[in-house]
Amino acid sequence: MDLDEFVSTHAPSEGGESFELENSKLLDVALDGSVMAKAGSMVGYTGDISFERKSAGGLTGMLKKKATGEGDVMMQATGTGHLYLADQAKEVQILELDAGEELSVNGNDVLAFESSVNWDIKMLTSIAGASSGGLFNVFLEGPGHVAITTHGEPIVLQTPAKTDPNATVAWSGTVSPSSNRDINIKGLLGRSSGESYQLEFAGEGGFVIVQPFEEVGPGE
């Protein structure tokens, strides 16, 4: 492939949506205003765009930042142009939340969401004994588009269900998890494992997004 062909083949595609996939691992945001994105996820942009790190608002956000060390998980991109986002070559999934629809996403797995989406950082104090890639989730409420990332193609389980905390990406706002420890599994494996701690979603009518990969935090 000569240079001109390479440039034309890999040029961004033109589309009419605010959130579009350039490929399965790269999100193209057509920006005219502002959007929230995971801090450090920008791989390139065209046009006039500025960036500012953001924490969950007010005193509550300051306290959460101090407690988790994860208060600056998001950045705000403002301006006009095309913003290209990616996170460690993970697969990008685009979801559209209607007004009032809620989604809780692992802090490691949020890529971007439109400014119309309300957000907050939620401490997972009820499941502190089970690592879920961090002790915080980003709580999102529509309307607006949301982009999350997964290692590989995810599956969506209807609740009630139990999941490995390290493979759990997100869940609907209609359910909330509690921790469940299976001593028998731990004994069977002969070591500390994500399978010995599980997230239990007991409520009916919700869903959980699970990836075919365990994201293990530092020291695990």
C-alpha positions in Angstrom: 0.0 0.0 0.0 1.6 3.3 -1.0 1.4 6.4 1.2 -1.5 8.1 -0.5 -3.6 4.9 -0.4 -2.8 4.4 3.3 -3.8 8.0 4.1 -7.1 7.7 2.2 -7.9 4.2 3.5 -7.5 5.2 7.2 -9.1 8.7 7.0 -12.0 9.3 9.3 -15.4 8.4 7.9 -18.1 11.0 7.6 -21.3 10.5 9.6 -24.2 12.4 11.0 -24.4 11.1 14.6 -22.8 12.8 17.6 -21.3 9.5 18.8 -20.0 7.1 16.1 -17.5 4.3 15.9 -14.5 4.8 13.6 -13.8 1.2 14.3 -14.7 -1.1 17.2 -12.0 0.4 19.4 -12.2 4.1 18.5 -15.0 6.6 19.2 -15.6 9.7 17.0 -17.4 12.5 18.8 -18.8 15.2 16.6 -18.4 18.0 19.0 -20.3 21.3 19.0 -20.5 22.3 22.6 -19.2 20.0 25.4 -18.9 16.4 26.2 -17.6 14.4 29.2 -14.8 11.9 28.6 -12.6 9.6 30.6 -9.5 11.5 31.6 -6.6 10.5 29.3 -8.8 8.9 26.7 -8.2 11.5 23.9 -6.0 10.1 21.1 -6.6 13.0 18.7 -8.9 15.8 17.6 -9.5 18.3 14.8 -11.0 21.7 15.2 -10.8 23.9 18.3 -11.3 21.9 21.5 -10.1 22.6 25.0 -10.0 20.1 27.9 -10.6 20.5 31.7 -10.5 17.8 34.3 -13.7 17.4 36.3 -14.8 15.9 39.6 -18.2 15.1 40.8 -19.6 18.4 41.9 -19.5 20.2 45.2 -18.4 19.2 48.7 -19.6 15.6 48.2 -17.3 15.3 45.1 -14.3 16.7 47.1 -14.9 14.1 49.8 -15.2 11.3 47.3 -12.1 12.4 45.6 -10.2 12.3 48.8 -11.6 8.9 49.8 -11.1 7.2 46.5 -8.2 9.0 44.8 -10.4 8.7 41.7 -12.2 12.1 41.7 -10.7 13.2 38.5 -11.8 10.2 36.4 -13.5 12.5 33.9 -12.5 15.5 31.7 -14.7 18.0 29.9 -14.0 18.6 26.2 -15.4 21.9 24.9 -15.4 23.4 21.4 -16.2 22.4 17.9 -14.6 19.6 15.8 -14.1 15.9 15.9 -12.8 14.3 19.1 -11.3 10.8 18.9 -11.4 8.7 22.1 -10.0 5.2 23.0 -9.0 3.3 26.1 -6.3 0.6 25.8 -7.7 -0.9 22.6 -10.9 -2.0 24.5 -14.1 -2.5 22.5 -16.4 0.6 22.5 -20.1 0.2 23.1 -22.5 3.1 22.4 -25.7 3.2 24.4 -28.6 5.8 24.3 -30.3 6.6 27.5 -33.8 7.9 27.5 -34.9 10.6 29.9 -34.8 9.1 33.4 -33.0 5.9 32.4 -30.1 5.1 34.7 -26.9 3.2 34.3 -24.2 2.5 36.8 -20.8 1.9 35.1 -17.5 0.7 36.6 -15.2 3.7 36.8 -12.6 1.9 34.6 -15.1 1.4 31.9 -16.7 4.8 31.2 -15.4 6.4 28.0 -17.7 9.3 27.3 -21.2 10.7 27.6 -23.1 13.7 26.3 -23.4 16.9 28.5 -27.2 16.2 28.7 -26.4 13.2 30.9 -26.4 13.7 34.7 -23.6 12.0 36.4 -22.1 11.3 39.9 -19.5 9.1 41.4 -20.9 6.4 43.6 -18.9 4.7 46.4 -19.5 1.0 46.4 -19.4 0.7 50.2 -21.8 -2.2 50.3 -19.4 -4.4 48.3 -16.0 -3.2 49.6 -14.9 -6.8 50.3 -15.3 -7.6 46.6 -13.0 -5.8 44.2 -14.8 -4.5 41.2 -11.9 -2.9 39.4 -12.0 -0.1 42.0 -14.4 1.0 44.7 -16.3 3.5 42.7 -18.9 3.5 39.9 -20.0 6.4 37.7 -23.8 6.8 37.9 -25.4 8.1 34.8 -28.9 9.3 34.1 -30.3 10.1 30.6 -31.2 11.5 28.3 -28.1 11.2 26.0 -25.6 9.0 24.5 -23.1 7.1 26.6 -20.0 5.2 25.4 -18.5 2.4 27.6 -15.6 0.1 27.0 -15.3 -3.7 27.3 -12.5 -6.3 26.9 -14.1 -8.3 24.1 -17.8 -8.6 23.3 -19.9 -8.4 26.4 -23.0 -10.4 27.4 -26.0 -8.9 29.1 -27.6 -10.9 31.9 -31.1 -10.4 33.1 -31.5 -10.2 36.9 -31.5 -11.9 39.3 -27.9 -12.9 38.6 -24.5 -13.3 40.2 -21.3 -12.0 38.5 -17.6 -11.9 39.0 -16.8 -8.4 40.3 -13.7 -8.1 38.1 -15.8 -8.9 34.9 -18.7 -6.7 35.8 -18.9 -3.6 33.6 -22.3 -1.9 34.3 -25.8 -2.5 35.5 -29.2 -0.9 35.1 -30.3 1.7 37.7 -33.3 -0.5 38.6 -31.0 -2.9 40.5 -28.1 -2.7 43.0 -25.5 -5.3 44.0 -24.5 -6.8 47.3 -21.5 -8.9 47.9 -21.7 -12.7 48.1 -18.8 -14.9 49.2 -18.7 -18.5 48.2 -16.3 -20.3 50.6 -16.6 -23.6 48.6 -15.3 -22.0 45.4 -12.4 -20.4 47.2 -11.5 -23.8 48.7 -11.9 -25.5 45.4 -9.5 -23.1 43.7 -7.0 -23.2 46.6 -6.3 -19.4 46.3 -7.9 -16.0 46.6 -10.0 -15.5 43.5 -12.6 -13.2 42.1 -14.9 -16.3 41.9 -15.0 -16.5 45.7 -16.5 -13.0 45.9 -19.5 -12.4 43.7 -21.8 -9.5 43.1 -25.4 -10.5 43.7 -28.1 -8.7 41.8 -31.2 -10.0 43.6 -33.8 -7.6 42.1 -35.9 -8.6 39.1 -36.3 -6.7 35.8 -32.8 -5.3 35.6 -29.7 -6.2 33.7 -25.9 -6.6 34.2 -23.3 -6.1 31.5 -20.4 -8.6 31.8 -17.2 -8.8 29.8 -15.2 -12.0 29.0 -12.2 -10.7 30.9 -11.3 -10.0 34.6 -9.9 -6.6 35.2 -7.7 -7.0 38.3 -6.7 -4.0 40.2 -3.2 -3.3 41.7 -2.1 -5.7 44.3 -4.7 -8.4 43.4 
